[in-house]
Amino acid sequence: MQTERLRLTAIGPPLAGELYRLHLDPGIARWYGDWTRADAEARAAEIGRSWQRDGVGKWLAHHRESGELVGRGGLSYQDVDGARRLEIGWAVREVHRGKGYATEIGLVGLAHARELGVREVVAFTEVHNVRSRAVMERLGFTYRHDFPHRGEPFALYEISLDS
């Protein structure tokens, strides 16, 4: 899949090394913690299974012209507020922040959700992650409430795809 600036590749086991490299970025590690190669291999396998089972998953995003790794993002099913819900997320390397890449990834993810006939998508992040919250709002999400996730307070946003 491609956007104007990005090439998006479905994550699976063959991309574990790239996923590991992405999570070495200090700006991503800040939110997701320090990963080992084994963590990346397990996560890449899990995402690959999600693509096969659910038809959704995360992509790695590379710049179309330079091939440089920009970030990752996409859709996944998550347990949120006691229900299985389709969630969209993104993570962009520090050097590429502020250039609209997270919004670009988010738009592709929402288009994919529409193609699947999904009526609602959620997004969530740590309550103090103002950059990610701003992307959610740019994409048309509405803040709903804070909720506990991984033992921390997260902000939950929703968007209706009916219109």
N, C-alpha and C positions, 0 to 999 in steps of 0.2 A: 504494500500500500504506500502511496506517496501523497504528500501535500506539496504546496508551492516550494517549500524549502527543505522538507524532511523526507527521508525514506524510512518507513516503519516496517520492522520485521518482527513477526510473532516470536516470542521467547519460548524456547524449549531447550532440552539438554545441550544441543550443539552451541548454544550461545551463553553457556554458563561462564566462560572466561570473560566475555564482554560484560556480563552482568556483574561479575566480581569487580572488574576494573571500574565500572560505573560507581559501585558502592565504596570504592576507595576515595572518591571525591569528598573532601571535608564537608561541603555543603549538603551532601546527601547523607553522609555518615552522621551528621548532626541530628537528623530526624529519624534515621533507621538503625543507628548503632553501628558498631564495627562488625563487619562480616568477614568470615574466613572463606577460603575457596569451597570448602565443604558446604557452608551455608548457601553460597551462590549455586552450587550444583543441585542441592536439594530444592531450592526455590525455583530454579529453571525447570527442573523435572515437574514440580507441582504446577507451574504455569502451563507447561506443555500438556499436562493432563487436563487442565481447565479448558484449553483450546479444544481438545478432543471431546471432552464430556459436555461442555456448555456452549461451545461456539464463541466464547469470549476469553480474553486473557490480556496480558500486557504485551506491549511492543517495546523493542529498543528503537530509539530514534537517532538516526545518523543524518548529518547534513548532506543533502543530495549532491552538492558540488564537491565539497572537500572530503566527504566520507567520515568526518570527525564525529565521534560519539557525543551527542547532545544530551540525551537523557532517556527516560522511559515513561510509559504511561499506557492507559487503556482501561478496560473494564474487567471486573471480577465480581463474583457473588460473595457477599459477606453477611455474617449475622450481625444485624444492627437492630437494637431495640427489640430483641426477641424474634425477629423475622429475617428470612433470607431475602436480601435485597441486592439489586444490581448497583454496584459502586463504580465510580470513575475516579482515577487518580493519576498523578504525574509526579515526576521528580526530574529536575533539570540541573545539570552540573553548574557549579558556581560561576564559571567563566561565561556561561550562556544565559544567565538570569537577566531579566529586564528586557529581553528581546522579543517577547511574545510567543516563545516556543511552548510553554505550558498551555497557553490558550489554544494554540494551533493543535496540539495533541488532544486537548479536551474537545475541540470541535469535531475532530475525526471520531473520537470515541462516542460522542453523542449521535453523530450521523450513523455509526454502526449500530447503536442501540435502536435507533428509529428503524433501520433496515430489518432488525430482528423483531419489530413490532412491540418493543417494550414501551410501557406507558409512563414509567417513572424511573429516574436514576437518582441515587444519592451520592454525596461526596462528603468526606469528613477529614478533619485534620486537628492537630493540637490547637487548643483555643488561642494560643499566642503566635501561631503561624500566620501572620498577617498577609504575607505574600500569597500563600495558597488560598486563603480566604478571599483575597481580592480577585484571583483568577476565577474562583467559583462564582462570584458576583458578576464578573464580566461575561461569563458564560450563561447567565440568566438564572442561576440557582438562588433559592431563598433560604435564609437561615431559619432553622426550626428550633433547636435547643441544644444545650450541652448534654453530653452523656459520657459515662465512663468507658474507656477502651484501653486495654492493656494496662489498667491501673492508673490511667491519667485522664484528665478532663479533655474531651474532644468536642468540637463544634460540628453539628450535623446540618447539612444543607440538602435540599431536594429540588428537583426540577421535573415538571410535568411535560411529557412529550406528546400529549394529545393534540396540541394545536399545530 
